[in-house]
């Protein structure tokens, strides 16, 4: 008796598995048939599926299910035989049937019975429908906005997604070979995977053992073992692979329902649905996929009339693409909707104090777009409404990152948005970096690893500096918080070492350096969970077994960052507040200090420096009569600072390899300045100034209590580009506001003004300029013509409205000489106009304008004084 | 399997069965043999910084990573002599395996259910929390270790 019961149990669970599969296929097919209502093969397949479900329930005695599916079957047979036309209300009714069936199945799964809900209403509606005369105007189905879908079938006929069709055919083919397949429980596969993982570890141990002795027989055997193990590992991994279609199958339904409820027209195209992923990964991407697709439908694709006005077809297109690439799976979700307005995101980030204006300007559009993934951002309703995206994107990101994946976002306003996801094929075996600390070995997952830094020599300790006891490292001009693994884990440190090894890690959006005792090598490791006794330790992500058979702990990068305090939110806030405070002071400057030739200490405003790089001598190529290197897919012209400052002096012999290059950047234009050594970054008030007549230098000042020469970047850049420039400068002591949208231009102008003895304040847009004007009295404003957001005219009119501002002279700086004489510039309210990078002309003009103001800057200027 | 374990547990205190015995300092302990997966000599151990003090570290049990609990520290006894290496008793329950580091392994004993008694009230609270009862053997008392509690570090210690 009991045996019979158990057999029944098995049959029912088999029935459930099969029915769920059938239902997800139905979802997809029904949405598909809505587009191609005349597709007889598809209709037949739908009929068959329902028929199968009905047949099995009858056999197992599930009467409710049988009743529902029977009515649906009747309807479908009428459709199949051409007695009835397919229309959206009918589809909705059938989809409702599918949902009801699913509910009953869930009840059967949970309790073994069909549950109390008999779905009599639905059955009745289905029955009525089947008996009603076949007409188009159908009222018995649920209400659906007709405009959304009514004309869709014809529209879609031409745009059949090719790939999608193909997978249909594949499905048919695979059912033909169904006899060659067997169903295997997931538990068994998981067990196999565990065993293979252990075999991989044993193999590693044997290989290490083999390497220690010279036994030809052992050597041959272990090689063989190695090969077989690898193949077995691959094979078993394959058994756990599932096509991404298992996740995607539900999406056509999601898109259809969204489109209907939003009154939009959306076509879903799926490419690469047969791309395979490990079971665990499939499970993990399910929710993020649905979320992203919903997001694209909701915020990405516009309403039909909006699209029509933008000159796009009324029907939006959502494309899903999946493909294998380099041991990873790339998934793309792209829409042809409104896209995201980068400028808005940037502005919001500044308003919400996520970025300082300076930082925001330095970030590329892509980096700014990725701010959308920040938790604070997605909650910002204003951003969502304005730019169209954001809610819950941080959740998507954290889900993907949890499985070692990466999310990236690309968008073009008006053209659409693409989200790219890169995820590993499997979670069980990952690459990791083995490091040692306090005599123990640890593994850092490769996905969190950005770079390795080795600080050698006497100065190694000096490289890591302390701000109120917090260690930091200057990494290419920005401060990187540093943690010591020995301290985080409470291990003994080995005393003063000759060199300091540091790994730069990324956790969420932030980076930090982790000092370790030693860096070993990278290995494929099998991740094993920790026992419950150790689950509470946030610093570990698990453990693994090394080649020598010993256990090593896998570090949890986020946990390490948090427990060492380098990633704590409050710390972050404080650091940001500090920088903001400084930038608002305006007078303090950040300077990059470097050495070239006989000049021991040279300074460049850090705002002009894009990156510090090293290039090997072999990378130098010649183009246009100068030296260049290929850099980030661009040609970067090089100029040797030594040659500029000491023309005719012998070149360094031998030439240093690699060369240190300071990359100066202004939008599309970059110049690489070869220097002998990067010394330091100083944040200081430049106090004493002295003009210099030497070519390439503006003059000298005191930075960090040492005399430092200031580079004239105009002249340095001239060496690569033939710009016409003059030299010299006249000094006085006045406050000048430099308002220009380009940080590079501001920096150059500032450098010129600084050396002439002006106190310089900067503004990158109108708001900043107004703020600076409000903060202190100014002697003059130097402005570019295109001050964001609406041009410099807005600044002028704002200044004219306030009595204390309206007499401050404004000098316009233009990019081209043609605009200089234009009378409308003067009419616009500027007092003078000069070419942007002519320092002498600018200084002379300012001198003229500012000296006309006889009274000190603090006093209001008498009206009409300057004319 | 789960059902079997539950039944065993309910009977553990009363029924006369086989016990795997071991020593921690001068205490004589027993664990139901059905809970013991294996007994091992001292294994290479990987220490876990920041872990609770009673966790000696992790051992590799044929590819399975098992947490080793030092029973001396678990019972708040003085540490072993420096030159004595502990033995591993790997015990298993529904949640997985754990290893108990003990001083010495004794015999497997058949005990008579009738000789069972609950643990005496005046027992050191550190030990009493982990002991399910006592079998009065000839010339010796066998303390029945609650392996579940011994491995569970979250239980109220010293309570």
Interface residues (C-beta under 8 A of the other chain):
Chain A: X197 X198 X201 X202 X438 X440 X489 X490 X491 X528 X529 X530 X531 X532 X533 X534 X537 X539 X540 X543 X544 X545 X549 X550 X551 X552 X553
Chain B: X44 X46 X47 X48 X49 X50 X51 X52 X55 X57 X58 X59 X60 X62 X63 X64 X65 X66 X67 X69 X95 X96 X98 X151 X152 X153
